[in-house]
Amino acid sequence: MTRLAPYVFAGGTAVVTGAAGGMGEQLARLLADRGSALVLVDRDADRLAAVVAAIRAAHPALDVSSRVVDLAEPEQVTALADWILAEHPRPTLLVNNAGVALAGRFDQLTMTEFDWVLQVNFAAPVALTHALLPALLASPGSHIVNLSSLYGLVAPAGQTAYAASKFALRGFSQALGGELERCGVGVTTVHPGGIRTRIAETARIAAAASPAQAEAGKARMAKLLTYPADRAAAEILDGVQHRRPRVLITRTATALDLLSRLLPVGHQRLLTRLSLGARRR
């Protein structure tokens, strides 16, 4: 098996989705510090503009472009890929960071809600990767980063849509990595634990869940998000530089990954008990 040389940030062009806040913003800032030109994507126009302005102010000589896109709309994903290839034909790093959350039992969800999560968290990264892959292959030494989740390692109750999307992205990334390594392109799958981002604030709650359930669910989620986003971003880029196929962020992610390996079936019952206990408190 071919061993790839370390990834070189300086002089490359990085495409980062979900760049208006959280890990995406921190990744953009750190990539700029490392000399990468940037193509930043998000659906939040105001926050994205603020991030772009701050990076341009700190790095006036750097090429920083942005695009407002809702990845939930497949035609916008296609248009995004066409625009990137027209304006930045030689990307060297693709970071599929954007993601959405949806809380609630499966029987409380509509299929429209379920499909929305799959589109943003899985279908959009796959489509963008497929569209940009020829350009990445044309630049040996390129790299792809797919942000899975702690819930791409374990699947607690109440997270059917989110876990399905993140497990799917994990499987896609692992298979893709096996295909691309011999072509000189690396793939890293990232499994963050509770990173301090806006995902709890922006999460949707199942249509059939009560308002009380919705607020309680968001509050539980927010309590878990404690790990600094800048530290997480630094760990991701360290993984990219050293071509690591997988990056686990937080001790929780590492512990639950080990637990799922030691107890492939039994860990699910433990997660369910812990989840029920947290809801009673």
Steps between C-alpha positions, in 0.01 A plus 500: 500500500630844403594734782412858420739785574383757756238740371633845411262784592697796362406580143201267494131583467261373767123469460323505838124456544323620812761773531289770669557375854619223727761261368457622144594856594796382708619273220484793259701723733766235560523417131555868426776508762660209316491678163205332329273693268139456608163425348252532788141376482202542731128573491528784755595799285560749782718274714692381195570858392633579848737202492625593153557863605697396809725263305561755225593758762749261659635373166458776240709319238299178523237402243177452696177427313157413637167364384164497676348156444229289663633145476148370563424597138667257255490750213693749714766236570537440127524874432759536777720231347474660155595840645798360691637324192456814292653743750744271687581213263783352710369440853735296717292455817127434537357519851141377519428654838141627475243301693155521655336328794150368557382372837202277569388139485462345157122477540490876565687589180359565157684352206554853374694577818695174476591564135610857584764366738620239250523761225710747698715254696553230239370563149648850470854396606485202264380715209759770563778244532393331177490828310838624626680166489644537149653834602637352823648206309666747265692636799687205656536553872145629539279403791134454595361541853153374591355601835315202640421504872514320830160378376677348202661263752201431725130558444301608807124498510340819373762550227381274218536752218822659625671169577390353167654792314825491695542122480441527125765771467742288700452200270525711187820663624670174593424342163604816315827516691586149387437598139686832499815432697669337201409811297680734737190644668438456873169466685443574868181418688448709813294389800459795738339471840327799658655797322390849600308605188152633413365158401276475808371851440419429135379141543150410391265303721268233365166640386302276736709578809344726760647848567616379841677204341658733246644734761619215719668335204684817401608561858642148531684541173643838596642362828709251303662766279799605707814428297652816342445517125846646437666203670288261297593679178871482586471125561325454166770686308769303682324186378494637146868592505596152617246329271317326781199306370305563819501771767316457830444822693429504877549225754133414470539412133807289575330320789176428314691380196683252724177401673328429170790276397509311830119467522368510142144429617502563874615862476162596350310398814743700711452809284123465525513480880726804519269693269191413701678593822594839359141569399370426848742748663 
